[in-house]
Amino acid sequence: MPTEVPTPVQSLVDAINAGDTEAFVDSFIEVGFINDWGRVLSRADGIRSWAETDAIGKNARIEILTASVDGDTVTTEFDWASDRFTGQSTGIFVIDGERLASFTIPPH
């Protein structure tokens, strides 16, 4: 049974799994960002770039395995499969209203 997560996180998951770059970008606020092991990409152009080089453009699929919510922060463990990387990682999402302020994948 899939782990339930807040709607903004689920929107990002659904966009990746559907291969929908625009929905992925739209899951973030205007000044949102992705921090992938210290590589920070911000705003729509940066987020779209990451989607192309690391996620949707690499046929990524994501499944949230566990999630804990503390206020606006959702910490997850997720399973990732793509043409670039396959394995489990931690994902930290910060929610701002109905969208994401950030998605951080910290180094292991």
C-alpha positions as CSV (number, residue, x, y, z in Angstrom):
1,M,0.0,0.0,0.0
2,P,1.5,3.4,-1.0
3,T,2.5,5.8,1.8
4,E,0.2,8.8,2.0
5,V,1.8,12.2,1.7
6,P,0.5,15.8,1.6
7,T,-1.0,16.8,-1.7
8,P,1.9,19.0,-2.9
9,V,4.3,16.1,-2.5
10,Q,1.9,13.7,-4.2
11,S,1.6,16.2,-7.1
12,L,5.4,16.0,-7.6
13,V,5.4,12.2,-7.5
14,D,2.5,12.0,-9.9
15,A,4.2,14.5,-12.3
16,I,7.5,12.5,-12.4
17,N,5.7,9.2,-12.8
18,A,3.5,10.6,-15.6
19,G,6.6,12.1,-17.4
20,D,4.9,15.6,-17.2
21,T,7.5,18.3,-16.9
22,E,5.1,21.2,-16.8
23,A,3.1,19.6,-14.0
24,F,6.4,19.0,-12.2
25,V,7.5,22.6,-12.6
26,D,4.0,23.8,-11.5
27,S,4.2,21.8,-8.3
28,F,6.7,24.5,-7.0
29,I,6.1,28.1,-6.0
30,E,7.6,30.8,-8.2
31,V,10.8,31.0,-6.1
32,G,10.9,27.2,-5.4
33,F,14.1,25.2,-5.7
34,I,15.6,21.7,-5.8
35,N,18.8,21.0,-3.8
36,D,20.2,17.7,-5.1
37,W,23.3,16.8,-3.1
38,G,24.2,20.5,-2.8
39,R,23.5,21.4,-6.5
40,V,20.7,24.0,-6.2
41,L,18.4,24.8,-9.1
42,S,15.8,27.4,-8.6
43,R,12.8,28.9,-10.2
44,A,11.0,27.4,-13.2
45,D,14.1,27.3,-15.4
46,G,16.2,25.5,-12.9
47,I,13.5,23.1,-11.9
48,R,12.8,22.3,-15.5
49,S,16.5,21.8,-16.1
50,W,16.7,19.3,-13.2
51,A,13.6,17.5,-14.5
52,E,15.3,17.0,-17.9
53,T,18.8,16.0,-16.7
54,D,17.9,14.0,-13.6
55,A,14.3,12.9,-13.6
56,I,11.7,13.0,-16.4
57,G,14.2,13.3,-19.1
58,K,15.9,10.1,-17.7
59,N,12.6,8.1,-17.5
60,A,12.4,8.4,-13.7
61,R,9.9,6.6,-11.5
62,I,9.5,7.5,-7.8
63,E,7.7,5.7,-5.0
64,I,7.5,7.1,-1.5
65,L,8.3,4.4,1.0
66,T,7.9,6.3,4.3
67,A,6.9,9.8,5.2
68,S,6.8,11.9,8.3
69,V,5.3,15.4,8.6
70,D,6.5,18.1,10.9
71,G,4.6,21.3,10.2
72,D,5.4,22.3,6.6
73,T,8.3,19.8,6.3
74,V,7.8,16.3,4.9
75,T,10.8,13.9,5.3
76,T,10.6,10.9,3.1
77,E,12.5,7.8,2.1
78,F,11.8,7.0,-1.5
79,D,12.7,4.5,-4.2
80,W,14.0,6.0,-7.4
81,A,14.6,4.3,-10.7
82,S,15.9,6.1,-13.8
83,D,18.4,6.0,-16.6
84,R,20.7,8.1,-14.4
85,F,20.3,6.7,-10.9
86,T,18.5,3.8,-9.2
87,G,18.2,3.3,-5.5
88,Q,16.8,4.7,-2.3
89,S,17.2,8.2,-1.1
90,T,16.0,10.7,1.5
91,G,13.8,13.5,0.3
92,I,12.9,16.6,2.3
93,F,10.0,18.7,1.0
94,V,9.0,22.1,2.3
95,I,5.4,23.0,1.6
96,D,4.2,26.5,0.9
97,G,0.4,26.5,0.7
98,E,-0.7,24.2,-2.1
99,R,2.7,23.9,-3.7
100,L,6.3,23.1,-2.8
101,A,8.9,25.6,-1.7
102,S,11.7,23.1,-2.0
103,F,12.7,19.5,-2.6
104,T,16.1,18.5,-1.1
105,I,18.0,15.3,-1.6
106,P,20.8,15.3,0.9
107,P,24.0,13.5,0.4
108,H,24.1,10.0,1.9
